[in-house]
Amino acid sequence: MSLKIAFQMDPIAGVDIDADSTFRLAEEAQVRGHELFFYTPDRLTWQEGRVIARGQPITVRRQRGDHVSLGEETSLDLGGMDVVWLRQDPPFDMGYITTTHLLEQLLPGVLVANDPFWVRNCPEKLLVLQFPDLIPPTMIARDLADLRAFKSAHDDIILKPLYGNGGAGVFRLDPNDRNLASLHELFASLSSEPLIAQKFIPDVSNGDKRVILVDGEPVGAINRVPAAGETRSNMHVGGRPEKVALSDRDREICAAIGPVLRERGQIFVGIDVIGEYLTEINVTSPTGIQELERFDGINVAERIWQVIEAKRGAASAA
């Protein structure tokens, strides 16, 4: 089966070919004989009933500094594609949300991964609220008095933007910290959005585990260990990836959330687990598949394409 595939992503010429999950997905798709097209989110248009992207056909190769060849720019009716990947990085702002509305117009004739309706309705730090027994004590609030009460109840907390990403704007407020009001003032000056506060989990010093799920099933995990003196373990801010096995608790968490992810068309998901707690469910543009492949030899990209090919085959036969 040869599929026509479009990647909606950040500029492909600038990706790190040794870490970028979208590049690995494109590389595997090419090996499987699929036809690839690339465009950036700002080139997406709805016009007279059609969803159109202005972009280029691509060929990728694992050669640093020369990893992509771009064909002639053209306008493509995305309704003629088999698969469209929603893979640009956050911020999860109104620009991002608008692309989900436009891509939703392609359903059900085109398989959009991950399903844009549920990407829009399952932000990373909000979807976890459906599983209160799996997460640490958590509050989402904008009011300073509410946040003060949460800090008083739990002493040591993490405070971060509700729609942040990559570890940006994440603060630990320990029992001796007096900066909650100042941080609240700073965040309020930047955005009208609420904040998310969670009880600090000391186990983060041992790492923040990224578990990869494909169509609701866990396929493996990597551990992200914070740099010395850091609370954040994100690789964007110096976190070190390490080999790690799935624990019984990881599998228990995945068994609880997997059916929901599968039902909502979230084919490629990365969840974050610290100690015994689920902290985030990443559906926008999760990472980690290249690290997992290097550590454990698990070709996650292959598994993802097997799922997609099966879904497209079933749709064609229907």
Buried (B, 14 or more C-beta within 10 A) or exposed (E): EEBBBBBBBBEBEEBEBEBBBBBBBBBBBBEBEBBBBBBBBEBBEEEEEBBBBBBBBBEBEEEEEEBBEEEEEEEBEBBEBBBBBBBBBBBBEEEBEBBBEBBBBBBEEBBBBBBBBBBBEBBBBBBBEEBEEBBBBBBBBBEBEBBBEBBEEBEBBBBBBBBBBBBBBBBBBEEEBEEBEEBBEEBEEEBEBBBBBBBBBEBBEBBBBBBBBBBBBBBBBBBBBBEEEBBBBBBEBBBEBEEBEBBEBBEEBBEBBBEBBBEBBBBBBBBBBBBBBBBBBBBBBBBBBBBBBEBBEBBBBBBBBBBBBEBBEEEEEE
